[in-house]
Amino acid sequence: MFGLNKRDFSLLLIVAFLALAAPFILNPFPEGSAMAQFNAGYPDLMQRLVIFGIFAIGFNILFGLTGYLSFGHAAFLGVGSYAAIWMMKLLTMNVIPAIIVSVLIAGLFSLLVGWISLRRSGIYFSILTLAFAQMSYALAYSVLTPITGGETGLQPKYTDARILDAALEPGQQPRANLFGVEMNDGFELVMGNWVFTFNAGYYIAAVVMLIAFYLSIRIFRSPFGMMLRAVKSNQQRMNFTGLNSKPYTLAAFVISGMYAGLAGGLLVAMDTQVGAERMFWTASGEVVLMTILGGAGTLIGPVLGAGFIKYMENIVSKINETILEQWFAFMPDWLGDFMVAIIYPFIGKGWHLTLGLIFMLVVIFLPGGLVEGGQRIGRMFKRKQPQDNTPDASKTPAE
């Protein structure tokens, strides 16, 4: 169905279910309970989970299939964001034109960067992409300030001359919308002590993520995807056969950049504030971590990696010393203080330390990321197939 085999279609259905049921899945604990700290079902975080999932899916098309490691993909995220915000300032607050233009502009910029960077491979390619990203950040931060707003960034104002929108009253705040449905529209469902939030902006981003995920499956299973795997396997041998790999790697780079631009446009649609920090090298490193942590070269791995890191960034980072003291209040004072002293360096502002340790363990013991971990667990619980009466292969003569 939809051009997918049974296994891929089942995977798409699983991702769709997880995305649509996220308000329930991410709010497992009742409000007011000690464990409510770990609930993540609020709109801002859910939107970031799916948007950075798109970012990681696109990066995986380049890195997971071709093996080319880019350290500068945040440049396309930032370019897409700036393109989207200018569409909202000049044309309309409707998110559709902003998203379309963000994808197109990011694609053109990635075509330029890829055409230059792909003249080299390995670490030299990675350094070239990092250089482009840092130059883009410097331009946005201090040189092209009339276009980018510099360190203060850009946001829509009521004085902006939007061609397709009606004029706003002085002081009225422009709001991103989809044909009149504002991104922050939604409602809460109260069921006992549980509160589930359903947000229009999240579901719009989730639908876009599902489309992006579906397209990535088609790319992975296409002859084009097979050529990219050949590049990753042995590009030199592929060239010796007479096949020119450059058009394929450039196409993968541009597609990956367009995914990043799409994520940048959606970030603006959800939060109409753009700054140069989106192009900094740490943002490029984050998407690398997402992809490797989830499972480079797998379909669902980047989505899992993005969700895991954003969850830690927004939930684990908010656990402070006071919350730890409440958790261990039932213990004797000396033991509670000891537990707080041991755990505190790994949460709150130290959540990066926890992430680093987890990343090290995954790289050492699970090279395939969280996907490999899930597969190992699945094999552990999988029932053994009943043995048949087929003679042992070692005792059967070869045909």
N, C-alpha and C positions, 0 to 999 in steps of 0.2 A: 504494500500500500504506500502511496506517495513516492514510488520508486525505491522503497527500502525493503530489505529482506526482513524476515520475521524477527530476527534478533535485534536489528537496528531499530525497527519500529517499536519493539517492546521497550528498548532503552529510551526512545523518544517519549513514549507514554509515561515512563517512570519519571523523567525529568519534568514533564508537563504536570503530573500529579504533585510532585514536590513543590513546583512553583505556585500552582494554584492553591494548594493547601498550606502554604507557608505560614499564614497567620495562626493556624492551629498547631502546626508542627513546632514552630519556634516559640510558642507560649505554653510549655508543658506544665508550668508550676502556677498555682493560684496566686493572685495578687495579695500582698501583705505577708506572704510566707517567707521564711529564711532563704528559700531557694529561688524566689522570684528574681533575685539578682541575675540569674542566668537566662532569663527570658529575653528573647531577641526579636519578638514579633511586633516591633514598632516601625512605622513607615520608612523613616530615614535609613535605618540599617537594612531593611529588606530591599529597598531600592538599590543600595550600594552592593548588596550581595549579587543581584542579577546583573547590574551594570558592569561590575568588575569581572563577573563571570564572562560577559561578552568580550571584554578586553583580553582575558586569558585564553578564551577560545580562539580568538584571532591570532594571538601570539603563538599558540600551539600549532597553527597551520604552518607557520614558518619554522619554528624551532623543532616541534615534534615530528614533522614530516621531512624537512630538509636537513636538520641538524645545524642550521645557521643560527648562532646565538646573538641576538641583538640586545645591546645595552642601552638603546636609545628610543624605545617604543613610546615612551612618555611624550616625546615630541609630537607624535601624531594625535595622542590624546589631547594635548594642549591646543594644537592647531584646530582640531575638530571643535573644541570648546569655544575658541575665539570666533570661528566661523559661525557657530550657532548663535552666540550672543549678538553678533552684528546683524544677523538676520532678524533677531527679535527687536533690535533697536531701529532697524531701517524698514522692515517689511511688515511683520506681524508677530504677535505673541503666540500664535498657533505653532505647536512644536513640529509639525510635519515638515514645513520648508526648512526649519532650522536643522533638523536631523538629516534631511537629504543633502543640504549644502555641506554640512559637517563631514559627511561620508565622501562627497566629491572632492572637497578641498584637501582632506587628509589623503585621499588617493593620489591626487596630483603631487602633493608634497612627498609622499612616500615613493612615487615614481622617480623623482629627482634624487632623493637620498639613496634609494636602492640602486639606481643606475650607476652612481659613483661608488657606493660602498661595496657592491658585489663584484667589483674588479679585484677584490681581495677576498680571501677566505680565512677561516680559523680565527685566531685571536686578533688579527689585523682587521677583519671585518667587524668584529665586536667593538674594537677601539674606534673605528671610523663612525659607527652608529652612535657610540657614546659622545664622540666629539660633536656630531651634528645636534644631538639632543642638548648638550650644554651650550652650544652656540645659540640654539633656539631659545633656551631659557634666558641667556644673557640679553638677547635682542628684545625679548618680551619684557624683561624686568627693567632694563635701563636705557635701551636705545629707541625702540619703537613705542615709546610711551603714549604718543597721540592715538595709536591704534589699539594698544593693549592695556592702557591704564597704569602701566608700571607696577610698582609694589602694591598699590591700592586696588588694582584690578578693575573690572568692568561689571556693571549691572544695568538693567533697563531703568529708565526714568520716565516720568510722565511727560517730560518735555521732548522726548525722542519723536522724530517725524516718521511714525510707522505708516506706510502707504496704505495698507489694507485694513488698518484698525481705526476705529473712531477715536477722536481726541479725548484725552482723560482730563478730569478736573485737577486743578493744582493740588499737589500733595497726595493724589491717588496713586497707589502702588500698582504698577503693571504686573500681571500674573500670567505665568505660562499656562496654556490650556490646549485642549484637543477639541476643536469645534465647540467651544463653550464649556467643556468639562475641565475644571481647573485641576491641576496636579495634586493639590492638597485636599481635594474633596474626598469624602469617605464617611464611614459610620463605624460605630463600635457595637459589638455583639456581646452582651453580658450573660454569662451562663454560670450561675452560682458565684463563686469567688474568682472565676476566670473572666478576663476581658480580652476579646479578640478584635483587632483593628483591621478594617478593610479599607484600603486606600486606592484611589483611582490611578494615581501616578505609579504606584507599585505594579499594578496589573498591566498598565500600558508598557512599562519597562519589561515585565515578565513575558508578555506576548512577543515583544521584539527579541528577547533572549531566546525564546523557543524557535523563532524563525531563523535566528543566527545559528542556533545549534543544529537545526535541520539542514541548513546549507553546509555546515561543516561536515556533517555525515556524508552528504552527497559528494563533497570534495574528497573526503577520505576514501570513498569507495569508487571514485571515478578513475579512468585511465590517467588523468592529470595527477591525481593523488599517487598513483602507482609510479609515475615518473619522478615525483618528488621523493618517494621512498628509495628509488634507485639512486638519486643524487646523494641521499644520506648514507646509503649502503657503500657505494664506491663511485664517487663522481669521476675520478680519473679513468676508471675502466669504462664508464659510460661514455666519456668523451672519445676513448679509443675506438668505440663502435661506430663513431661518426655522428652521434647525436649531440647536438649543442644544448647544454644544460642551462645556459644563461637565461634564455627566455622563460624557462620554467621557474627558476629561482626568483627572477624579477617579478613574475606574475604572483608567486607566493608572497613575496615581500609586499607588493601593492595590496593584495587582498588582506593581508595581515594588518597593514596600515589603515585600510578602510574600516576594518573591525574596530581598531583603536579610535578612529574618528567617530564611529557610531557611538562608542561608549562615551566619548567626550561630549557629543551632542546630547545624549541622554542625561549626562550629569548636569548640563545647563538646563535641560527641561525640568529636572527635579529641583534644582537649586540655582536660581538665576544670578549667580555670582561667580565670576571667573577670575582667577589669579595665575600668575606665572609659576607658582609652586607646583602646578600639575605637570610641568615639563621638567622638573628637577630630576637628577639621576636616581634619587631614591625611589621615585615612582616607577622608573624603568626596572630597577632591581626588584621591586615588589611583585611585578607581573612574572618575572623569572621565578621567584620563589613560589608563587601560586601554581605555576605550571609544573615545576619539578615536584613540589610537595603533593599535588594531586595525582600526577602521573603523566609525564611528557609522552606524546605520541598516542595517548588514549583519547577517547571521545569525551567521556564525562569527567576525567581527571581534573582538567583546568577549572571546571565549575566547582568541584569539591574543594580544590585548593584555594580558590578565591573566597568561597564561603567560610572556610576554616580560618584564614588569616583575618578577614574582616570581622569575624565573630570575636577572635581574640583581641583585635584592636579596639573594638567597641564595648566588649563585655568584661574580659579579663583585666583590661587596663583600668576599669572603674572600681575594682575591688581594692579598698583601702585598708589601713590598719584598724580602723574602727569596726569595719565589717568583720574582719578576722577575729577581733576580740569578742564580738557577739557570737560568732560561730563556736568558739572554744570556751564560752562562759561557763559551761557545765563542768569543765575540768578544774582541778585544783589550780590555784593561781600560778604556781611555779611551772606547772606543765602547760597551761594555756599560754603563758608568756614565752615558753620555749617554742611551742608550735608556731606562734606568731612570728617570732624571730627567724625561724627556719623558712617559713613560706613567704613572708613579706617581700624579700628581694626578687621573687619570681612573678609577682603580680603588680598591679598598679603601673607605676612608671617603669617597672622592670619587666613588663610583659615581653619585651624584645628578647630578654634572656631566655625565657621559656620557649619562645618561638625558635630561637637559635638552637637550643638543645633538641627540640622536636625535629627540626630540619636535619641536624646531624644524625640523629637516630634513623630517620627515614632514608637518608642517602646511604648510610652504612648497611642497614638491615633490610630496607625495602626500596631498592633502586627504582621499582615501578611505581612508587608513591602510594597514596592511599588506596588507589585502585588495586594494586598488588596485595595490599594488606587485606582488603575486602575479599579478594579471590582466595587468599590463603585461609581465611576464616571460613569461607564457603566450602572449601575442600575438606576442612576439618569436620564439618557437620554434615557433609554429603554422605548419604548412605552408600555403602559399597555395593557395586553392581553384582547380582548373583552370578556365580561362576557357571559357565556352560561346560559341555562335555568335549570341547574342542581339544585335541591332543596338544601337548606342549610343543611350541614352535621349534625348540631345540632338538626334538625328536622327530620332527616332520621333515621329510626330504624337500628340498627346494624345487619349485616347479620350473 
